[in-house]
Amino acid sequence: MNPIDPRTATEEHDSPVYRVYFIGEGGATDEWQVHGASSVEEVQSWALNDGRAFDLFAEWPRPMGPGLLRLSTAQRG
């Protein structure tokens, strides 16, 4: 780990958009876009309560369309 100067960030998003990709049998996914969540913990809690494995992403705005930043993964039996 390295110390960082916070002035090196060029943008900050106060209301991120999240994506949750629930993973089903055979690797099929059920994708959801989440707007207006108060925190990443709120989205993660919602996804965990579903009971399926999932990947949680934040959308990152890019000129050619949103990029995805993986925030967490939860595996289920």
C-alpha positions in Angstrom: 0.0 0.0 0.0 1.1 3.5 -0.7 0.1 6.9 0.7 -1.8 9.1 -1.8 -2.4 12.8 -2.3 -6.2 13.2 -2.6 -5.7 16.2 -5.0 -4.7 13.7 -7.7 -8.4 12.7 -8.3 -10.0 14.7 -11.1 -13.6 13.7 -10.5 -16.0 12.5 -7.8 -19.5 11.1 -8.2 -21.8 11.7 -5.3 -24.7 9.6 -6.7 -23.2 6.6 -8.4 -25.2 4.1 -10.5 -24.6 0.5 -9.5 -25.1 -2.8 -11.4 -25.8 -6.1 -9.8 -25.3 -9.2 -11.9 -27.0 -12.2 -10.2 -25.4 -15.4 -11.4 -27.6 -18.4 -12.0 -27.3 -22.0 -13.1 -24.9 -22.5 -16.0 -23.5 -19.0 -15.6 -26.5 -17.1 -16.9 -26.9 -13.7 -15.4 -29.9 -11.5 -14.3 -28.7 -7.9 -14.5 -30.0 -5.0 -12.5 -29.2 -1.3 -12.6 -29.6 0.5 -9.3 -30.2 4.3 -9.1 -30.6 6.4 -6.0 -29.1 4.1 -3.4 -27.8 5.9 -0.3 -24.7 3.8 -0.2 -22.9 0.8 -1.6 -23.8 -1.1 1.6 -27.5 -0.6 0.8 -27.0 -2.2 -2.6 -24.9 -5.0 -1.3 -27.4 -5.8 1.4 -30.3 -5.9 -1.2 -28.2 -8.3 -3.3 -27.2 -10.5 -0.4 -30.9 -10.8 0.7 -31.7 -12.3 -2.8 -29.7 -15.4 -1.9 -28.0 -15.8 -5.3 -24.3 -15.4 -6.2 -23.6 -11.9 -7.6 -21.1 -9.4 -8.8 -21.6 -5.8 -7.8 -20.3 -3.0 -9.9 -20.3 0.8 -10.0 -20.8 2.3 -13.4 -18.0 4.6 -14.5 -19.0 7.2 -17.2 -16.9 6.9 -20.3 -17.2 8.6 -23.8 -18.1 5.3 -25.5 -20.5 4.1 -22.8 -20.3 3.2 -19.1 -17.4 1.2 -17.8 -17.7 -1.1 -14.8 -15.7 -1.1 -11.6 -16.2 -4.4 -9.7 -16.9 -3.6 -6.0 -17.6 -7.0 -4.6 -18.5 -10.6 -5.4 -20.6 -13.0 -3.4 -20.6 -16.7 -4.0 -23.5 -19.0 -3.0 -23.4 -22.8 -2.5 
